Amino acid sequence: MDSFEFNKIAGAVLAACLGVMIIGKVSNALVHPHMPEKPHIEVKEEVAAAPGPADAAPAKAPPATGTDAAAGEATFKKVCMTCHTSEKGGANKVGPNLFGIVGNKKAHLAGFSYSSGMTSKGGEWTEEDLNEFLFKPANFIKGTKMAFVGVSKDKDRGDVIAFLKSLK
């Protein structure tokens, strides 16, 4: 193959790529003017203090303030029901069934594949432990499989804990 043949092939490939780009731009210009604008979401940035010796340990959760089990059930349905069930004898999903969790041992369900962090944590689920876990699961149990970032509102955490306490 001589250089002229190579140049023709390279030119054809480049022309095809250019054609695809032009078709994409034209189709976007035709479609996007008719699409509604995306809502503007304002993100607040918090300025963190410079890390120091006091910041070495993860922050403790503020006390949970809510005590409304009905509100906790509503929050549970919004936040937790994707991965957990709460009815007696309910099936495990990605996470275990949480009926009777308060006062029960951590990693207590036989047949559920808990993370090594959860099984090694030990102890029982107290209200304080649930508050810490719901605040930032990965800080409370290192190596947890739970990918949830946590419940930041003190009232919501307290309400969820009140709901979980009512499941007996």
Residue pairs with C-beta under 8 A, 6 or more apart in sequence:
49 55
58 136
58 139
59 136
59 139
60 132
61 131
61 132
61 134
61 135
61 136
61 157
62 135
62 154
63 131
63 154
63 158
64 127
64 131
64 134
64 154
64 155
64 157
64 158
64 161
65 154
65 155
65 158
66 72
66 154
66 155
66 156
66 157
66 158
66 159
66 160
66 161
66 162
67 158
67 159
67 162
68 159
68 162
69 159
69 162
69 163
69 165
69 166
70 163
71 156
71 159
72 156
72 158
72 159
72 160
72 161
72 162
72 163
72 164
73 163
75 151
75 156
75 159
75 160
75 163
76 86
76 160
76 163
76 164
79 148
79 151
79 156
79 160
80 86
80 95
80 98
80 160
82 93
82 94
83 93
83 94
83 95
83 146
83 148
84 93
84 95
84 96
84 97
84 98
85 91
85 92
85 93
85 97
85 98
85 99
86 97
86 98
86 99
86 163
86 164
86 167
87 97
87 99
88 99
88 100
88 167
89 97
89 99
90 97
90 99
91 97
92 109
92 111
92 112
95 146
96 109
96 112
96 114
97 109
98 164
98 167
99 167
100 167
100 168
101 125
101 130
101 164
101 167
102 125
102 126
102 127
102 130
102 161
102 164
102 165
102 167
103 124
103 125
103 126
104 124
104 125
105 122
105 123
105 124
105 125
106 118
106 119
106 121
106 122
106 123
106 124
106 125
106 129
107 114
107 118
107 119
107 121
114 145
115 141
115 143
115 144
115 145
115 146
116 143
117 141
117 142
117 143
117 144
118 141
118 144
118 145
121 141
123 129
127 161
127 165
129 140
130 161
130 164
131 157
131 158
131 161
132 139
132 140
133 140
133 141
134 150
134 151
134 157
134 160
134 161
135 150
135 151
135 152
135 157
136 149
136 150
137 144
137 146
137 148
137 149
137 150
138 144
138 146
151 157
151 160
